[in-house]
Amino acid sequence: MHRKFALAAVAAASALVLAACGGSGGGSSSSSGGGGGGGQGDCPGADAFCIGLVTDTGKVDDKSFNQSAWEGALEAAAATGGYAKYIETVDPKDYENNINQFVTANYDVIVTVGFLMGEASVAAAKANPNVQFIGVDQFQAETIPNLTGLVFPEDKAGYAAGYLAGLMTKTNKIGAVLGTDTVPPVKLFGEGYKAGVLAANPNAEVTLVYHAPDNAFNDPEWGAAEAKKQLAQGADVIFGAGGNTGNGALIEIAKAPGAGETIFCIGVDTDQYFTVPQAQKCLLTSAEKKLTLGTKTLIEMVKDGKAPGGNYVGLTGLAPYHDTESVVPEDVKAKVAEIIAGLDDGSIQTGVTL
């Protein structure tokens, strides 16, 4: 590593600091509590372990993907005695510039969030071999020593959620409102979900709708409108997966008559019972990628000089049932648990390929 790391442990960072600044926005947290920052990185000194995170388009507090990665950066900063700062990307053309702000400021590790940042991450890693990079949801086709792709088997999480939906439906009509299928993790979620539904219930009709590539993850109005259409067509379990777009679907479903009793929604990426409380009424579960844990783990590996080049496979699973615990029959819970165990040990395959 190019920086001598501080050795003293420090108190945990207590909360997100979401202060918008400048054209692209910025915020920070450090061992001393953190504070707002500008677009330019401001690592406090040569002895500090500095973590920079660049979001994909959408806000850092998107209640889903960006937020989960940022929370991982904050937890890693607390665990390592480091300092974390984010930059929000407004337009994809700014990927390179936003990454380079942290490079110029001599940050030790730069986390780039989302598949669409993959090309910019590879270019930055090759140009800056003394900086460690973590690409969240960025599969690495070649091994670059200072770049780790944090990837997940989204088809497994989607399959488990779909299996639950297939057992819970009464109308045999099941839906999903998704981000763009040009992003492989989104398509893996969607196709895994469909495969799980049909494995549990071959008589079910599954409707998947994907957003156009432009603004795919920050269009809650479109998400709500598509969920409303699927409800009108008789869908009684709907998966929302696509950042704020999917969140819009979840919130709309929670307004439906029978939400939480005969109408259900399923969240994504993190346990959305906590991140989208407006959806609690209808939320069966969330198809989780352990994004916070994976991000934190890799940053700590960077601090210890043990981060691998290539890919690191994170964990997936389903969130607790929370308010719908009493609505899900015990035999359904047992069967879903069996399916998850089979997916984990490889005895059950999703059959999904891209």
N, C-alpha and C positions, 0 to 999 in steps of 0.2 A: 504494500500500500504506500501511497505517496504522502501520508500524513501520520504523525504520531498521535495515537488516540489517548484521550483522557482515561484514567483508570478508575476514578472514583465513581461509586454508584450514587444515584440521585433520586429524589422523589419522583413518583410517577406523574406524567402529564395528566391533568384532570379533565380536560374537555377540548373539543374542537374549537379552534379560533378561526372564525370565518369572516375575516375582514376583507372586503373587496377593495382593491387598490389598483389604480392605473388602468391601462387598456386591457390587460389580460387577467387582472386580479391577483391577489396573493395573500398568504396568511402564514403564520408560523407558530411553532411551539418549541420550547427549549426546556432544559433542565431547570431553568429559573422561572418557568411559567409561560414564557413566550410572549408574543405580541404581534401586532399587525406588521406586514412588510410590504414593500413595493414590488414592482415587476422584477427588479434586479435582485439576485440572491445576496443575502447579507449574512453569511456564515460568520459567527462571532469571533473566530480566531483559529490560528493554525493548529492548536491543540484540540480543537473540538471535532467530534465525529458528526458530520453534516449530511443530512438526508434531504434530497430534493425530490418532489413528486410533481409530475406534469399530468394533469387530467386530460382525458379525451374531451371532445366538445360536450358541453353540459357542465353543471355546477359540481363543486366538490361535495356539496351537501345534497346530492341527488337521491338520498335515501336508498341507494342501491350500490352500483358498481364502484363509482369514483369514491364515494364515502367509505365503503368497506376497505378499499386499499389505503385511503388516507388514515383511517383508524389504525390499520396495521403499522403504518409509518410512525404514528404517534406512540403506539405501544412499544415499538422498537426503540424510539428515541428515549422513552422512559427507562427501558430495560438496559440500555447501553450507556446512559448518561450523555446522549447525543442531542441533536437539534434538528427539527424537521420543519420544512416549509413547502407550501404547494404553489403552483401556478395553474390557473384555470385557462384552458384553451378555448378560445371563442370560435376560431376558424381553423380547419385543418392545415391551411397554408402556414400557420404559425407554429406547427410542431417543432420544426428545426430551431427556430429562434427561441422558443421557450426552453427547450433542452439546453441550448447553448448558454442561456443565462446562468444556469447552474454550473455548467462546465467552466465558464469564465470566472465564476465566484469560487472555484476550487472545492466544490462539494465532493464528498467521498463516494456517495452512491446516489444514482438518479433512477427513480422509479417512473416508468412511463406506462400509462394505464390504457389498455385497450388494443385490440387487434389492429385497428387502423393506424396505430402509431408504429407498427412493426418495422416498416422500411426506414423511417427516420431514426429509430432506435439502433438498428444495425449500422447505419451510416455513422451515427454519433459514436458508437462503441469502437468501430474500426478507426475513426479519426482520433480517438482519445483513449488509448490503451491503458493509461494510468487511472482511469475512472471506472468504477464498477457500475453496471447498468442492470436493472431488473425490468423485464418487459412483461407486464401482466396481460395474460391471454394472448401471448405472442409466441407461437410455436417456432422453434429455431430449426431451420432446415440444414444449417451448417453450424458447427461449434465454434463460437468466438469466445476466447478465454474469459473476457471481462463482461460478457452478457449472458444472463440467465433468463430463459423464458419460463414464467410461472403459468403452467397450463393445467387444465382440469378435464376429467372425463364427463363433460356436461351431459352426454347422452345417458349416463347412468343415473344422474340426479333427475333428469327429465323422465326417464323410464319409471323410476320409483314413484314420482309424482303422478304420472299417467296411470300407473297400476292402481294407485289409490283412487284416482278419479273414476276409473273404469268400474271399480267396486262400489263407489258411492252414488253414481248416477241413477236416477229413477226414470229419466226420459230417454236414456240411451243417446243423448245428444251432448257432445262435449266440445268445448272450444279452446282456443288459445289466441292471444293478441301479442304479437312479437315484434321485436326490432327487425332490422333488415337481414334477410337470408344470405346477403353477400358477406356477412361476418360469420365465419364457421362456428364459433361457440354458440351463437344464437340459433343457427340451424340445427346444431347438435341437441340443444335443449328441446327445440320444437319437434324434431323427428324422433328423438328419444321418448318424448312425451306421448306422441302418437303410437309408437310401438308398444309402450307400456299399457296404454288404454286398451289396445286391441288384444294384447296378451291376456289381460284380465277379463275382457268383455268383447268377444269377437263380433257381437251384434251392435256395438256402439258405432255411431257416426261421428267422426272427428273432423272439426273445421279448424284449420290453421290459417291465420292471416298475418302476413309479414308487411311491415312498413317499407315504403320506397327508401333507397339508400340515403337520400338527403334528409337531415334532421331526424334520423330514425330513432334516436334515444332521448329526445327532448320534445315530444309532441303529445302531451297528456290529453289534449282535446281530441286528437285522432284516436288515441287509445280508448277513451271513454265512448266515443261514437261507435267504434267497432265492437266494444263489449255490449253496448246497448243493442246493436243489430243481432248479435249472437243470442242474447237473452230473448229477444223477440222471436227468434227462430226456435226457441225451446231448449237451448243449452242450459244445463243446471250446474255444471262445473266448468270454470274457465281459468286458464293459466295466463298470467300476465308477466311477460318476460321481455324487458327492453328499457331499463332505466325509467325515466319519467314517463315515457310512453306507456310502458306496462303499468306503472303506478296509476296513471289515469284510468286504465281499465279496472284495476282493483277497486278504486274508490267508487267508480260507477256501479260496480256489481254490489258493493256494500249498501247501496241505496235501494236495491231491488226488493220488492215484497218477498218475504221468505228467506232473506239473506241470513245465513247461519243456521237455517232449519232445513230448507229444501233447495236453496241456491248457495253455491260455494265458489270461492276463488282460491287460487294458489299463487303465491309470490315466488320470487327468484333471487338468487345470488346470496342474500343474507336473510336472517329471520325478520321478515317484513311486518310481523306483529309489532315490533318495536320501532321500525323505521317509517312505517306508513300506518299510524294508529287509526286513520279514517277507515282502513280496510279490516280492522279487527273483527267486526261483526260477521264477515263472510269467510274469513281466512281459515282454510283447512290446515295448511302447512305452507312451507316455502321450500323450493328446490334449491338447496344451498350449495354454493361453492365456498369453501372455507377461505375466503379471500383475505380477511384480516389476519388469520393465522398464517397463511402462506406468505403474505407480504412481510409480516413481522419476522417469521423464521428465516427468510432469505436475507433480510437486512442484517439480522444477527449473525448469519453465516458470513456476510461480507465483513462485518466488524472483526470476526475471528479469523479472517483470511481463508475461509473454507467454502466460499460460494462456488458452485460448479459452473463451467461453461456449458452451453447447450440447454437442455430442458429439465425442469423440476416439476414433478406431477403433484399437485395439491389434492386435498381431500374434498369429497362431496358428501351430501347426505340430505335428509329431510329435517326440517325444524319441528319442534313440538306442536301438538294440536291446539294448545292454549284453550280459547273459549269454545272450541268445537269438540273438545275432548269427550264430552258426554254424548255427542251426536254420532261419533264414529263407533260402530259396533266392535266389540272385543275381537270377534273373529276376523274382522277386516284389519284391525291393528296387528294381529298376529301374522296374518298373511303378508302384509306389507313389510313387517320386520323380517320375515323369511326371505322375501324378495331382495331386500337391501343386503342381507347377509350373503345371498347368492351372487349379487352383483359385486360385492366386495371380494369374495374369494374366487371369482371367475367362473363359478359353476353355472351362472346365468349370463348370457350374452344379449346385448340389446339388438344386435343385427343391423345397427345403424352405421353406414359408411358415407363419406362425403366424396 
